[in-house]
């Protein structure tokens, strides 16, 4: 019995010791686990804080970039970009300020590089009617396609009948009934459209060019610095209205005329048109800069442009006595054909049959011409008076403008 009592006592001691050891382990594990959890939590919080810091840094960088752009937008650098009105919302590199009259292929990509010797550098623009097609054809043949773009303004609505000429497919055609070349020029030759062309020839259709070479002409113009010019007129075949346009034999060019009798005398001391600084409007040639100025002076409603020639010298990019001239070496004939105002109308016999029929209207399919040329000339004179009045008023109203002459 005594032995059994000892054994039970030992077993109890062992169980108590084991329980104490297990309790200590449990409590120790709980303490260690709590510390581990705290460390994990600290690591997680630290990682999240680092991520938030990185994101805030990125946001700060973006805000700085936006702020830099806003500061640049108000800086002098951005103020000097001179974006066209209405394009302020666009980035500078995508803005195309000008255009041209060169056609593009529908499916082939053919870039035109600057300095290409085959690129047309000047423009010939004419208001034409089919009745003068032979004269026009001869004029266009004087302007080689490697150096010129040709633009025809059809005032009679006839376009297809020009297809017989080889140059036709390369020409630009614009057709509006009964309009003058100045009406067309104001609407289709905006300076930003023709800025790529070095010179603009704005010619009538009734010109003879047997003694004219466009390349030699431009050579003289460039050599003498003529911003506005015209070929001299052959006095043997042309009715000359202003002596300054008359050809002088054995002369390359001239800038003034001399008149020693009658009213309006002209001498070396004369400074006003038509003594000097003057060309006529039937065959003017403008430099790029001179055309930009002249275009702004063309009035939308004064389509005959009478009176404009007297003021063109203001667009000569300097002294009109030096920068405006008439080229004698390359001269033309002005036939003076009054084609504008002749309108063909179809007569009809569907009216009152009791009224006697005129000789012209006896056939219902017959057409007749109505000659409005006297009215056209009268309107031209009225327009010149109106232009002069507008010029005078503009000078009086503009307090900042100073007449250089």
Secondary structure, DSSP 8 states (H G I E B T S, - for coil): -HHHHHHHHHHHHHHHHHHHHHHHHHHHHHHHHHHHHHHHHHHHHHHHHHHHHHHHHHHHHHHHHHHHHHHHHTSHHHHTT---TT-TTS-GGG------S----SS------TT-TTS--EEEEEEE-GGGHHHHHHHHTTS-TTTEEEEEEESSS--GGGGGSGGGGGSEEEE-TT--HHHHHHHH--TTTSTT-SEEEEE-S-EE-TT--HHHHHHHHHHHT-SEEEEEE-TTTS--SSGGGB--TT-SEESB--B-SSSS-B-TT--STTTBS---TTEEEEEHHHHHHHHHHS-SS-TT-TTHHHHGGGGSSS-HHHHEEEEEEEEEEE-----TTEEEEE--S-S-TTS---STTSSTT-EEEEE-HHHHHHHHHHHHHHHHHHHHHHHHH-TT-----
